Every structure is written in structure tokens, then in C-alpha cells.
């Protein structure tokens, strides 16, 4: 079994890091890195603000999802509602607001689920996932640009939709698989 001191044997050394681009939603830099065996190279590093994603369950084994086009991968996919955590809000407040803005549903009984880093080898882009046990319909989505369609999707179809490439986002996949493995009560 490895001890804490053993971890230092494989820790990479960062000699310098320079910013290539910096905006409100993204920091791109290049780090000069040295491996424990002395090999050096430059690594692109991407840093983004925290994001929050919510799996809203209706109590009848359905989850609220959005059908949307993602231009970066040029595909239509199902996703859980969510967005960046506003620095003036707690993550759970941002999560709740994003669900309502994007879907027209106000989540109830919102609980933390799991946190993930979708590309830890080159990016710091923490995604916080939540589960909501129920929701109240408050009207149409206030942000009409978010989704083509908002729908309640049967949970028992999630694994098949992933296999077909209809659910590809890391945060959506992790949250949904977590719920399937450990159903909330």
C-alpha cells in the first residue's frame, strides 16, 4: 500500500505557466511540466468556472431532460439542465435557478449528488451534480435558446440512450448512472 510520501515519487513539477487567453468563462494557459523521470514538455491547461447540473425526478421513474444541439460536436443530444455557478450564489441556488430558466420547472428537495472533473488530465472544470425529488411547473422556459424540447424521460431508457449516443455529456452521464446505481429516497 502506498503512503503519502510515496505519492511524491510520481508527482509532476510545474516550472512555469503562461496565460494564452483569459475570459469570464475560460482561462487557457500553457504549463512547462517535468515528469519524475526528467522528461519535460508543455501542456495546455484549461480552467473553467464550476458548473451545476440537476437530475430532476418526478417520483414516477422519469427524469427531466433537454433535447439540444451542441454546435461544438455538431450533434443533437439529451442533457440534464444546468449551467455555471454564479459567484453570488451557492451552487445549489445556481442549480435551482438554471433548472427553472432552462425548463420552466422549479425543482423541489434539491440534494447534492456527486462532483466530477470531466477531463482531469488537462482541465479544471468541476461539475457539481444534484438530484431534485420533484418539481413544480411554473411556465415556459425563460431562456428559449437553451433547448429544442424539454421532456420527462423514463429512467429505464437512460442506459440505452447512452449506448445510442443520445446522452453524451459527462455530467449528465455520471449523475444519471449514479441515480440508477443508488436510487435516492
BALOBA-1460 file (C-alpha; in Angstrom, 3 decimals):
// residues 185
<rec num="1" residu="x" x="0.000" y="0.000" z="0.000"/>
<rec num="2" residu="x" x="1.343" y="3.439" z="-0.936"/>
<rec num="3" residu="x" x="1.958" y="6.020" z="1.741"/>
<rec num="4" residu="x" x="1.553" y="9.774" z="1.365"/>
<rec num="5" residu="x" x="5.310" y="10.125" z="0.883"/>
<rec num="6" residu="x" x="5.227" y="7.623" z="-1.993"/>
<rec num="7" residu="x" x="2.957" y="9.929" z="-3.975"/>
<rec num="8" residu="x" x="5.769" y="12.462" z="-4.266"/>
<rec num="9" residu="x" x="7.694" y="9.940" z="-6.367"/>
<rec num="10" residu="x" x="5.228" y="10.358" z="-9.257"/>
<rec num="11" residu="x" x="4.205" y="13.995" z="-8.801"/>
<rec num="12" residu="x" x="4.785" y="16.213" z="-11.821"/>
<rec num="13" residu="x" x="6.669" y="19.501" z="-11.355"/>
<rec num="14" residu="x" x="5.283" y="22.686" z="-12.887"/>
<rec num="15" residu="x" x="8.155" y="25.059" z="-13.690"/>
<rec num="16" residu="x" x="6.070" y="27.846" z="-15.188"/>
<rec num="17" residu="x" x="2.676" y="28.605" z="-16.625"/>
<rec num="18" residu="x" x="1.735" y="31.356" z="-19.054"/>
<rec num="19" residu="x" x="-1.735" y="32.554" z="-19.942"/>
<rec num="20" residu="x" x="-2.739" y="32.241" z="-23.595"/>
<rec num="21" residu="x" x="-6.311" y="33.545" z="-23.210"/>
<rec num="22" residu="x" x="-8.432" y="34.615" z="-20.269"/>
<rec num="23" residu="x" x="-12.124" y="35.466" z="-20.129"/>
<rec num="24" residu="x" x="-15.009" y="35.262" z="-17.701"/>
<rec num="25" residu="x" x="-15.725" y="31.646" z="-18.679"/>
<rec num="26" residu="x" x="-12.294" y="30.303" z="-19.602"/>
<rec num="27" residu="x" x="-8.615" y="30.501" z="-18.800"/>
<rec num="28" residu="x" x="-6.282" y="28.807" z="-21.261"/>
<rec num="29" residu="x" x="-2.618" y="28.505" z="-20.357"/>
<rec num="30" residu="x" x="0.478" y="26.520" z="-21.261"/>
<rec num="31" residu="x" x="2.395" y="24.904" z="-18.421"/>
<rec num="32" residu="x" x="6.042" y="23.856" z="-18.590"/>
<rec num="33" residu="x" x="5.998" y="20.459" z="-16.868"/>
<rec num="34" residu="x" x="8.653" y="17.982" z="-15.766"/>
<rec num="35" residu="x" x="7.914" y="14.315" z="-15.140"/>
<rec num="36" residu="x" x="9.646" y="12.426" z="-12.309"/>
<rec num="37" residu="x" x="11.997" y="10.787" z="-14.843"/>
<rec num="38" residu="x" x="13.220" y="14.204" z="-16.030"/>
<rec num="39" residu="x" x="11.227" y="14.408" z="-19.279"/>
<rec num="40" residu="x" x="9.918" y="17.946" z="-19.857"/>
<rec num="41" residu="x" x="7.139" y="19.169" z="-22.111"/>
<rec num="42" residu="x" x="4.474" y="21.832" z="-22.468"/>
<rec num="43" residu="x" x="0.869" y="21.021" z="-21.572"/>
<rec num="44" residu="x" x="-2.198" y="23.079" z="-22.410"/>
<rec num="45" residu="x" x="-4.299" y="23.731" z="-19.302"/>
<rec num="46" residu="x" x="-7.938" y="24.767" z="-19.407"/>
<rec num="47" residu="x" x="-9.652" y="26.250" z="-16.343"/>
<rec num="48" residu="x" x="-13.370" y="26.955" z="-16.230"/>
<rec num="49" residu="x" x="-15.794" y="28.027" z="-13.502"/>
<rec num="50" residu="x" x="-17.739" y="25.420" z="-11.568"/>
<rec num="51" residu="x" x="-20.904" y="24.178" z="-13.207"/>
<rec num="52" residu="x" x="-24.018" y="22.682" z="-11.633"/>
<rec num="53" residu="x" x="-26.241" y="20.047" z="-13.236"/>
<rec num="54" residu="x" x="-29.533" y="18.698" z="-11.875"/>
<rec num="55" residu="x" x="-31.332" y="15.406" z="-12.355"/>
<rec num="56" residu="x" x="-34.953" y="16.291" z="-11.580"/>
<rec num="57" residu="x" x="-37.009" y="13.182" z="-10.805"/>
<rec num="58" residu="x" x="-40.800" y="13.148" z="-10.918"/>
<rec num="59" residu="x" x="-41.452" y="10.275" z="-8.486"/>
<rec num="60" residu="x" x="-42.706" y="8.085" z="-11.356"/>
<rec num="61" residu="x" x="-39.269" y="6.954" z="-12.593"/>
<rec num="62" residu="x" x="-38.809" y="9.796" z="-15.090"/>
<rec num="63" residu="x" x="-36.068" y="12.416" z="-15.289"/>
<rec num="64" residu="x" x="-36.387" y="15.936" z="-16.738"/>
<rec num="65" residu="x" x="-34.087" y="16.394" z="-19.730"/>
<rec num="66" residu="x" x="-33.492" y="18.813" z="-22.581"/>
<rec num="67" residu="x" x="-33.035" y="17.946" z="-26.277"/>
<rec num="68" residu="x" x="-30.499" y="20.393" z="-27.651"/>
<rec num="69" residu="x" x="-27.989" y="20.925" z="-30.392"/>
<rec num="70" residu="x" x="-24.367" y="21.194" z="-29.269"/>
<rec num="71" residu="x" x="-22.517" y="23.027" z="-32.025"/>
<rec num="72" residu="x" x="-19.038" y="22.069" z="-30.763"/>
<rec num="73" residu="x" x="-19.712" y="18.396" z="-31.518"/>
<rec num="74" residu="x" x="-22.456" y="19.209" z="-34.087"/>
<rec num="75" residu="x" x="-24.929" y="16.766" z="-32.552"/>
<rec num="76" residu="x" x="-28.388" y="16.711" z="-31.015"/>
<rec num="77" residu="x" x="-28.261" y="15.246" z="-27.510"/>
<rec num="78" residu="x" x="-30.284" y="14.851" z="-24.333"/>
<rec num="79" residu="x" x="-28.849" y="16.698" z="-21.328"/>
<rec num="80" residu="x" x="-29.759" y="17.466" z="-17.768"/>
<rec num="81" residu="x" x="-30.421" y="21.160" z="-17.107"/>
<rec num="82" residu="x" x="-27.592" y="23.150" z="-15.592"/>
<rec num="83" residu="x" x="-25.011" y="25.854" z="-16.076"/>
<rec num="84" residu="x" x="-22.189" y="27.793" z="-14.492"/>
<rec num="85" residu="x" x="-22.341" y="28.519" z="-10.781"/>
<rec num="86" residu="x" x="-22.909" y="32.240" z="-10.298"/>
<rec num="87" residu="x" x="-20.279" y="33.552" z="-7.838"/>
<rec num="88" residu="x" x="-23.040" y="35.464" z="-5.992"/>
<rec num="89" residu="x" x="-24.985" y="32.248" z="-5.376"/>
<rec num="90" residu="x" x="-24.369" y="28.958" z="-3.640"/>
<rec num="91" residu="x" x="-24.010" y="26.019" z="-6.023"/>
<rec num="92" residu="x" x="-27.450" y="24.711" z="-5.027"/>
<rec num="93" residu="x" x="-29.025" y="28.138" z="-5.684"/>
<rec num="94" residu="x" x="-27.411" y="28.274" z="-9.129"/>
<rec num="95" residu="x" x="-28.543" y="24.725" z="-9.850"/>
<rec num="96" residu="x" x="-32.141" y="25.527" z="-8.933"/>
<rec num="97" residu="x" x="-32.171" y="28.761" z="-10.955"/>
<rec num="98" residu="x" x="-30.712" y="27.052" z="-14.033"/>
<rec num="99" residu="x" x="-33.372" y="24.322" z="-13.961"/>
<rec num="100" residu="x" x="-36.166" y="26.882" z="-13.809"/>
<rec num="101" residu="x" x="-34.695" y="29.142" z="-16.511"/>
<rec num="102" residu="x" x="-33.967" y="26.285" z="-18.913"/>
<rec num="103" residu="x" x="-37.045" y="24.092" z="-18.373"/>
<rec num="104" residu="x" x="-39.844" y="26.073" z="-16.717"/>
<rec num="105" residu="x" x="-39.844" y="23.645" z="-13.791"/>
<rec num="106" residu="x" x="-38.899" y="24.690" z="-10.226"/>
<rec num="107" residu="x" x="-37.080" y="21.797" z="-8.516"/>
<rec num="108" residu="x" x="-38.062" y="20.621" z="-5.031"/>
<rec num="109" residu="x" x="-35.981" y="18.823" z="-2.417"/>
<rec num="110" residu="x" x="-32.660" y="19.551" z="-4.130"/>
<rec num="111" residu="x" x="-29.727" y="17.499" z="-2.805"/>
<rec num="112" residu="x" x="-26.035" y="17.205" z="-3.704"/>
<rec num="113" residu="x" x="-25.258" y="14.060" z="-5.665"/>
<rec num="114" residu="x" x="-21.631" y="13.817" z="-6.809"/>
<rec num="115" residu="x" x="-18.846" y="16.119" z="-8.055"/>
<rec num="116" residu="x" x="-16.708" y="15.302" z="-11.067"/>
<rec num="117" residu="x" x="-13.860" y="16.636" z="-13.171"/>
<rec num="118" residu="x" x="-14.663" y="15.575" z="-16.766"/>
<rec num="119" residu="x" x="-11.138" y="15.926" z="-18.230"/>
<rec num="120" residu="x" x="-8.764" y="15.939" z="-15.272"/>
<rec num="121" residu="x" x="-5.626" y="15.417" z="-17.379"/>
<rec num="122" residu="x" x="-5.784" y="18.870" z="-18.919"/>
<rec num="123" residu="x" x="-8.724" y="20.775" z="-17.452"/>
<rec num="124" residu="x" x="-10.035" y="22.055" z="-14.153"/>
<rec num="125" residu="x" x="-13.767" y="22.244" z="-14.829"/>
<rec num="126" residu="x" x="-15.550" y="20.925" z="-11.746"/>
<rec num="127" residu="x" x="-19.134" y="19.812" z="-12.313"/>
<rec num="128" residu="x" x="-21.387" y="19.560" z="-9.277"/>
<rec num="129" residu="x" x="-24.368" y="17.288" z="-9.760"/>
<rec num="130" residu="x" x="-27.600" y="17.420" z="-7.805"/>
<rec num="131" residu="x" x="-30.807" y="15.436" z="-7.639"/>
<rec num="132" residu="x" x="-34.228" y="17.006" z="-7.123"/>
<rec num="133" residu="x" x="-37.083" y="14.903" z="-5.839"/>
<rec num="134" residu="x" x="-39.984" y="16.548" z="-7.602"/>
<rec num="135" residu="x" x="-40.635" y="19.845" z="-9.378"/>
<rec num="136" residu="x" x="-43.424" y="22.351" z="-9.928"/>
<rec num="137" residu="x" x="-44.207" y="23.623" z="-13.405"/>
<rec num="138" residu="x" x="-44.030" y="27.451" z="-13.313"/>
<rec num="139" residu="x" x="-44.367" y="28.238" z="-17.016"/>
<rec num="140" residu="x" x="-42.360" y="28.077" z="-20.218"/>
<rec num="141" residu="x" x="-38.572" y="28.221" z="-20.039"/>
<rec num="142" residu="x" x="-37.380" y="31.823" z="-19.702"/>
<rec num="143" residu="x" x="-34.350" y="31.087" z="-21.887"/>
<rec num="144" residu="x" x="-35.751" y="29.980" z="-25.245"/>
<rec num="145" residu="x" x="-32.253" y="29.397" z="-26.665"/>
<rec num="146" residu="x" x="-31.396" y="26.513" z="-24.354"/>
<rec num="147" residu="x" x="-33.364" y="23.587" z="-25.755"/>
<rec num="148" residu="x" x="-35.433" y="22.453" z="-28.689"/>
<rec num="149" residu="x" x="-37.564" y="20.430" z="-26.318"/>
<rec num="150" residu="x" x="-37.925" y="19.718" z="-22.591"/>
<rec num="151" residu="x" x="-39.296" y="16.290" z="-21.678"/>
<rec num="152" residu="x" x="-39.663" y="13.737" z="-18.910"/>
<rec num="153" residu="x" x="-37.561" y="10.750" z="-19.985"/>
<rec num="154" residu="x" x="-38.072" y="7.275" z="-18.470"/>
<rec num="155" residu="x" x="-35.088" y="6.365" z="-16.280"/>
<rec num="156" residu="x" x="-35.166" y="2.828" z="-17.644"/>
<rec num="157" residu="x" x="-34.305" y="4.233" z="-21.118"/>
<rec num="158" residu="x" x="-31.177" y="6.095" z="-19.967"/>
<rec num="159" residu="x" x="-28.619" y="3.315" z="-20.499"/>
<rec num="160" residu="x" x="-29.983" y="2.602" z="-23.992"/>
<rec num="161" residu="x" x="-29.881" y="6.326" z="-24.864"/>
<rec num="162" residu="x" x="-26.242" y="6.451" z="-23.717"/>
<rec num="163" residu="x" x="-25.410" y="3.411" z="-25.850"/>
<rec num="164" residu="x" x="-27.041" y="5.110" z="-28.873"/>
<rec num="165" residu="x" x="-25.016" y="8.307" z="-28.257"/>
<rec num="166" residu="x" x="-28.056" y="10.388" z="-27.311"/>
<rec num="167" residu="x" x="-26.709" y="11.219" z="-23.831"/>
<rec num="168" residu="x" x="-23.005" y="12.063" z="-24.137"/>
<rec num="169" residu="x" x="-22.296" y="14.847" z="-21.642"/>
<rec num="170" residu="x" x="-20.094" y="13.658" z="-18.787"/>
<rec num="171" residu="x" x="-22.068" y="15.360" z="-16.014"/>
<rec num="172" residu="x" x="-25.390" y="14.041" z="-17.338"/>
<rec num="173" residu="x" x="-23.997" y="10.523" z="-17.658"/>
<rec num="174" residu="x" x="-22.391" y="10.500" z="-14.215"/>
<rec num="175" residu="x" x="-25.472" y="11.886" z="-12.458"/>
<rec num="176" residu="x" x="-27.857" y="9.507" z="-14.231"/>
<rec num="177" residu="x" x="-25.697" y="6.421" z="-13.703"/>
<rec num="178" residu="x" x="-25.287" y="7.368" z="-10.035"/>
<rec num="179" residu="x" x="-29.069" y="7.589" z="-9.665"/>
<rec num="180" residu="x" x="-29.560" y="4.231" z="-11.395"/>
<rec num="181" residu="x" x="-26.950" y="2.601" z="-9.143"/>
<rec num="182" residu="x" x="-28.049" y="4.318" z="-5.935"/>
<rec num="183" residu="x" x="-31.700" y="5.408" z="-6.257"/>
<rec num="184" residu="x" x="-32.422" y="8.374" z="-3.959"/>
<rec num="185" residu="x" x="-35.069" y="8.015" z="-1.294"/>
